Amino acid sequence: MKRQTQFLLLAFLVSIFSCQKEFTENIDDAGSKEIADFTKAGRAYYHRELKVRMQKRLADGRMQILATKSPDRFSADNVHIYSIWKKAYTSQVAGTLALEVPISYSKRLVSLIAVPRDSLGYIPDQTMLSTIFDRLVIYKQQGKESFQQKVIRYHPDKAYLERHKYDVSHNYLTRLDEDFTGYLEYLTLEGDRTAIVRVVDGRPVKRYITRTPNVQLSMKAKDVVPDSADTMTPMSGDWECVEICEPIWAEVCVGNPDPDDPDQDDICYEEIVDEECWEDCYYVDDPEEPEFCDDPYNWDLPECGGEGPGDPGHGYDCNGDLNGSAYMSYCGCIGGNTGLSDCSTDSIQNDPCDAVTKANQIKNKPAVSTGINNIKNSSTEIGYKFFVTSKDNYNTFYVGPAISGGTSVWAPSFTWNPSNGYSIGHMHNHPQGSAPNPTDAMAGIDLAFMQSLHTTSEINFYTKNFSSVIVTSSYIYTITIKNAAQYKIDQANFYANSTSAENTWVTHGQSYLNSNASASVQEAGEYALLKMYGNSINLTRQSVNSNNNNIELRLNTSNKVVSFNPCNP
């Protein structure tokens, strides 16, 4: 079976939107005893616990709108749920078993979603109600006993419906058409909305924030500016919010919706009973300053391919020296009498042997080992930030308190000041077992911005000692900076468009899986990261339960992932 990158939508299933993405393999239920057993157990769980609970919760919850807004036509009681098990679909994706079964209701409330910035080209109306369908998803982590559940409501776009002659029921979360375009609305069993995801051509492209966002919880370490002399917090733009009001339609149906029972066709009546308003909030970056080398006045500088600053002429240079030769570079005033011959981070910081040695040392720190044991088998992401109390002494290293996240996201911010701490790295787990991704490699203090605020020695100390540790139930990955100059470039490109970077990672990983039939999903993730950042980072790996056994991962001449001990070649 052709392997697909279904990890994105599964991440929405489990955590609604993930900063940490994974390569997965979609596995049909045929021939798998584990999946067959799960399907049987999930169905029994639905009939034993969920069905009555869902009917009661709907009647006691959102359906009260009916009794309030239109009591003469509708009542909130007696909500019946119909499940069509002949069309249920079970998949196994990255350690998660998921059962998706079509459901319908004798009564339901439906909001017609149309976000202006998506430019649908039409306003959804009553005719779209019959094309919007619900699926109950029952899922659990492999090896776990407890089930989890939620409802996903599919809102296909009109153009997609027309292309498929309005027959779209074959779509499932891990098996969407390549051209599926529309919205996925995530609901609780009570029918309350938890997220809206925009899908274009079978891939999620946006998650809509339906409340005022907390910008401090941005996973991106980009756009940091000083809010005091030395601290760094996410900023450099504004949140813009547009109020969106959607009509809520009540749909009341009589009959059995099961398509295999033609004598019991359901007949539905619809009416607008309320309105649901929310704010579509999104972050708008401030206009970026032109790139340093885009300015023709800088074309003669070494950073822009020139041979030097040219004739300083008469007057004072940027260092304040009369007729001096110091000049402004992208990292500030250098040359002349500044004592700086070039920009400080343009140096090799850790060769591969250094990286392996450092990875072993980090793992052996008691606080790090304790943290690894705490998170390696966790079903949710938990992270820790690494700090030093002295910005020139790595022996003052300590681990901050645990930061709990969702199933596949945690949200740190980073500081470089004595009050909030000098952030020197971070560690978190990947519950789905995936290899590190671009965010894991690039999240941290913005080197380009740090360079404009701090001394050369501080920057070199940071790039020499930065580490990112990713923990799975099988492995520990450690990322360190190999070439600081290249890392700064890669980090700046990542911050400029992190979505593009993550998509490139996915593309590289899928290409590796297609070309290497025996490759694992984890190996594909390793390849993708090294393909993108192998010139700027070191990537090491060891078994989660071992000590002093880190090995370097690299790409060989055939572009395959190989392990190597650089300290004992």
N, C-alpha and C positions, 0 to 999 in steps of 0.2 A: 504494500500500500504506500502511495506517495505520502511522505511526511509533510505535515503542515505546521505553520507557526501559529498555533491556537492559544499560546500562553497569554496573549494580550486580553482576549475576551474572558478567559478563565480568571485572570486577575481581577476583572470587573466582577465576575461572579462571586469571588471570595472576598475581595476587599474594595470593590467599586472603582478604584483607579490606582494603578500601581506605579510607583517609580521604579520598581524592580521587575524586569521582564524576564521571561524564560522561554527556552525552546522546548516544545513538547511534541509528543506523538499521539495523534488521535487513534484510539483503538476501538473497533467495533465490538459489540457484546458477543458476537458469535465465537464459539470456541474457547471462551474464557470462563472457567468455573467461578473465579472470584467475582467477575462482573455479573454472571448469572445469579450468584448467591446474593450479591448486593441488590440487584434489581428486585428479586423476590422479597428481600428484607425491607427494602424501601417501600414497596407496594403495601406490605403488611403494616409498616409504620404509618403510612398515610391513612389506611382504613382504621387502624387501631387508635391513633392519636390525633392526626392532623385534620381530617375532614370535619368532624364535629366542632373542633376548636376553631377552625377557619370560619365555618358558618356562623358560629356564635360571635366571634370577634368582628366579623363584617357587620352583623346585625347591630352589635353594641357600639360599633365604632363609626366609620365614615357613613354608613347607611343611615345614620340619624339625620343626615342632611335631607333625606327624602321625607322623613316625618316632619321636619321643620319647615322645609321650603314648599313642599307640595303634598300635604297630608291627604288631600281629597283624591289624589291619583295614586300615590305610592304609600307603602308602609315599609318600615325598616325591618320588620320581623320576617321569619321564614325565608331566609336566603339559602337556596339550594346550590350545591356545587356538583358539577359533572366532570368526571375525569375519563379521558379516552386512552386507556392503557394499551390498546392495539397500536397506537402511534407513539408510545413512549420510546425514548432513546437514551441509552446509557453509554457514557464515555469514561475513559480513564486518562487523565491528563496530569502529568507531573506530580504523581502521588495523590491526586484527588479523584475519587469516584463520584460521578455526578449523574443523576437520573432526572431527565426532563420529560414531563408528561403534560400534554395539552389539557387545559381546564377551561370550563365556561361556567356561567352563573345564571341563576334565574333573575338576578338583579345585580347590576354592577354600575359603578360610576367611572366615567372615562373623561380625562382631560385631553383635548386635542392640542398637541404640541407643535408649535411653530416658532422657532427662535429667529428673530430678524436677521442676525448676522450670518445665518446659514443660507439666506436667499433661496428659499424653496421655490419661489416663482408662483405660488398659489397659497390660498388660505384654506387649511383643512376644514371641511364642513361635515354635515351629518352623513353624507354618502361614504365618508371614510370609516365610520364606526364599524361597519361589518368587516373591514380589512384589518382591524386591530385585534390581535389575539394574545392570550395569556398562556404562560407555561409555569407550572409549579416545578421548582428545582429542589431536589433533595440531594444533599451531598455530604461527604465526610472524608477525612484524611485516611489514607490506608493505614491499617493498624490501630485506628481509633474506633471506639464503640459508639460514640454519640453521633447522631444525625444533626445536620443543620438544614435550614430551608429558607427559601424566599420565593417571591413571584417576580417573573420578568415579563413585562408587557412589550410586545413588538409593535412598532409603528412604522410600517414600510412607507417609503416615499411613493408618490403617485407615479412617477416615471418608471420606477422599478416595478411597481405592480403592473403597469401596462406592458412592459417588456415580457413579463411572465404570465400574461393573460389572467392576472389576479389570483393565480394559484401559487402561494408562497408558503404553504404549510409544511413543506419539506425542510425548511430552515430550522436549525437548532443552534444553540449558542456556540458549540464547538464544531459546527458544520454549516456555516453560513455560505450562501452563494458568493462567488467571487465578486459579483456586482451588487450584492445586497447593500442598499442605502436606505437609511431611515434612522429612527431613534429606538433605543432600548431603555425602557423605564423600569427601574428597580423598585419593588414594592415590598412592604412588610406583609405579614399574613392579615393584618388589619386593613390593608389597602393604602397605607400611608407611603408616600414617595420618599425614597432615600437617595436617589440619584437619577440623572438623565445622562445617557451616553449617546453621542452622535457617532454613527457608523457610516463610513463611505467606502464602497467597493469591498465590503466584507471585513473592514478593519476599523477599530475604534480610533477616532481622531480627536474627540473632545469629551471632557466631562464637565457638565454645567454645574457651577456652584450656585446653589439656590438659597444661600444666606450670605451675609456680609463676611468676607473671608478674614482670617487672621494671618496677616502677611508674615508674622514671625514664625509660622509653621511651614514656610516654604521649604521643600526639600532641596530646591536649587540653592547652591551657595553663590549664585551669580548676583550681580547688581548690588554689591555691598558698598556702603559708604560709611564714613565715620559718623556716629552720633555723639561721640565725645572724642577726646584726643586719640584714643587708641582702640576703642571697641568697633566691631564691625557687625552690622545687622542688615538683613535683606531690605533693599530699597531701590532707588533710581528710576522710579516710575510711579504710576498711580493706578489704583483700582477704579475702574469705571463700571457703573451699574446701570442697567436699563430695566425698568419694570416691565414685566410681561404678564398679561392677564389672559388666562385661557378659560373658555367656557367648559363647565362640567356638565356632561350629558349623563342623564339617567337612562339606563337601558334595562327594560324589563321583558323577559322572554318566557314564553309558555311552550312546553314541549321538551323533547329530548334532543340535544344537539348531536348525538352520536350519528355520524354519517352512515353507519352500517344499519341504521334503523330508519328506513325511508318513510315508514308510516307514522313516525313521531317527529316530523320536522318542527323545529322551534320557530315560533312567530314572535317577533320582537317589536316593542314600542319604545321610541326614544323621545326625550324631551330635555331641554336645558333647565337645570334646577339650581345652578349656582355658578360662581366664578372663582377661579383659583389664581392668585397673583403671587409672583415671586420675582426676585431680582436676579437677572443674569449679570453676574459680576466677572470681570476678566481684567487681567493685569496688562497695562499699556506701558511699555518702556518709554522713558524719555528719549527724545531724538538723540541718536548717538553722535558724538563728535566725529569729524572726518578722521579716517585713518592717518596716522602720522605721515606715511609715505605717499598719501594722496595729495599732499600739499606740495606743489611744484617747488616751493622755496626750500624744501628738505631733500630734493632729489640728489643733491651732491653729497649727502651724508652717507657714511658707511652702511648704516642700517637700510638704506634705500638703494644700495648698489653703487654709490659714489665712492670717491677716493678720500674724502675728508671734508671738513667744514669750509674749505676755501679761504680766501683772504679775509681775515677778521676785520680789516679796515680800521677806521678810527672810532674811538668811543669805548664804552665799557662792555665787556662780555657778560654772560649770564652769571658769572661768579663775582661780578663787581670789579674786575681788574681792567684798568685802562689798557686798551689795545691788546687785551688778553685773547687767548685762543680757545677758551672754554665755549661749549655750544650746547644747545638744548637738544637732547635726544628723547626717545620715547620713555626713558626712565628718569628723565630730569637732566640737570646740568652736569656734564661730564667733560673730561679733557682739561687742558690748561692747567691751572693751579688747584683744581678740585680734589686731586688725589685719586680720581676715578678714571681709569683708562677706558673702561667699557661698562656695559650694564651688568649688574652684579650676578644675575642668575645664569649667565651663559657659561655653564661649566658642568662637567660630569660630576654627579653627586654620589651615586652608588653603583659600583660595577656589580655584575651578577653574583660574585662571591660575597661581596658586602651585603647584598640583598638577602641571600640565604642565611648568612650569619645573623643579620638583624631579625629576620623572621623567626629564627630559633630563639633568639634572646627575648623577643616580645612574647612568644608563646610561653616561655618559662617564667615570666613575671607572675607571681602568685595571684595578683588581682586580675590579670588577663585570663589565666587558667580558670579561675573561679567563674569569671564571666562566661567563658566558653562553655563550661559545664552547665551553666544556668540556661543557656540559649540554644544549645546545639539540637535539642529535640523539641523546641517550642513550636507550636503551630501558629504563633503570631510573631511578627518581627519585633525584636527588642534590641536596642542599640546602646552603646556606651561611647562617650567621647574621651579621648586621651588628652592629658594636659601635662605641662611642666610648670613648676612654680617659679623657675628661673629661666629666662629666655636665652641663656647661654650655657645651661647645664642639663644634659639629658638625664643625669642621675636623679633629678628631682621629679621624674615621671610619676604620674598617678592616674588612676582611672576614675572618671566621674560616675555619678549615679545612673542607674538604668533608665532608659527612655523607652516607654512602651509605645508600640505602633499598632498597625492593623495586620492583616494576614500577610500583606506584602508591601508594607511601607512603614518607614519611620522618618521623623522629620527633625533633624538637628539644625542648629545654627552654630556658627563658629566665631570665636573671639580671639583677640590678641592684646590683652591688657591685664594688668595685675589684679583688677577688681573682679573680673569675670573669668580670668584664667587664660593661659596661653594654649590654645588648641593645637595639638601636634598630630592629631589623627583621629580615627574613629573605628569602631567595630560593631557589626550587627550580623544577624543571622538571615539566611534565606530558607524559609520553611519548605519551599518547594524543591530545594536541592540544586538550584541553578548556579552556574558559574558567575563571577562578577560581571557587571555591565558597565557602560560608560559613566553612569552616575556614581557608581562605587569608586571608580578610578579618579574622577575629576572633582568630586565634592570635597570642599575644604576651603581654606582661606584663598581668596582671589589673589594670585601672585602678582598680576599686573597692577592691581590697586594697592596691594601691600607695599609694592616697590616705591610708590609715591609717598608713603607715610613713614617707612621704617628704615633702619640702617642696613647697610650691606651685610654686616655680620648677623643680624637677626634673620634676614632673608635666607642667607646661606645655612643658618642653623635650622630653619624651618624645612627647607628643601632636603637637607641632609637627613633629617630625622622624621619626616612625615611618613605615616603608614596608614593603610586602610586594610582592615582584617575582615574577611567575609567567612562566616561559619555556616556549614551545612551539617547534616547528621553524619556525613561521611568524611568531609574534608575541611581543612582550614586553608584559605587563600590569604596571602599577604601581598599587598601592592606597595611598592616604594618608588621613589622618583629616581630614574636612571639618568636622564639628561634634563636638567632644570630648564634650559633655554627652550628645548622642544616641548617640554611639559607645559610651559607657560603659553606657548602657541596653541597647543592642543586644548588646554583649559579655556583659553579665550574663545576658540572656535566652538567648544561645547557650550559655553555660556551664551554665545550668540544664538545658538539654535539647538537646544538640548533634544528637542523632538526629532530633528533630523539625525542627530548622532545616534539616538536609540534605534531609529529606523534603519540606519546603516548597519548597526550591530546585528539587527534581526536579519537583514539581507545577507550579510556575510555568513552568519550562522546557518541559514537555510541553504545557502550555496554549498557549504561544507558538508552538510548532511546529504545533499543530493549527489555530491561527488564521492562520498566515502560511505559505502553501504553499511560498514560495520561500526561507524562512529556513533558515540553516544551523544545525547542532547547536551550533556555537560561538556564534553570535549568540543562540541560545536560552539558553545559559548566562550570557551577558552580561546579557540581559534579567532573568533570574531573580535575579541578584545585585543589580542596580540596583533591582528591584522590592522587594527585602527591605531593602536598606541604602543606597539612594540618598540618603537624608537625612543619613547619618552618614559616608559615605566618598566620595572621588573615585576614579574608575576611568579610567585612561588606557591607551592602546595605541599601539604603533608596530611597524613591521616589524622582525623580529629582526636584519636586516642593515643597518638604517639608523641614523642619528644625528640627534638634535635634531628628530625628526619626531613626537613624541608628540601625540596628539589626545585630547580628553576624550570619553568615551562617556556619553550621557545618554538618558533616555526623553523622546520628544516628547509632544505633547498627544494623539496617537493611541496612546500606549503602545508605540511602536516604538523600537528602538535606533537612534540617529543619532550621527554623529561631529561634533565641533565644535572649533574652535580658539578657546578663550575669551580668549586673549591678543590675538587679531586678529579680533574679531567682524565 
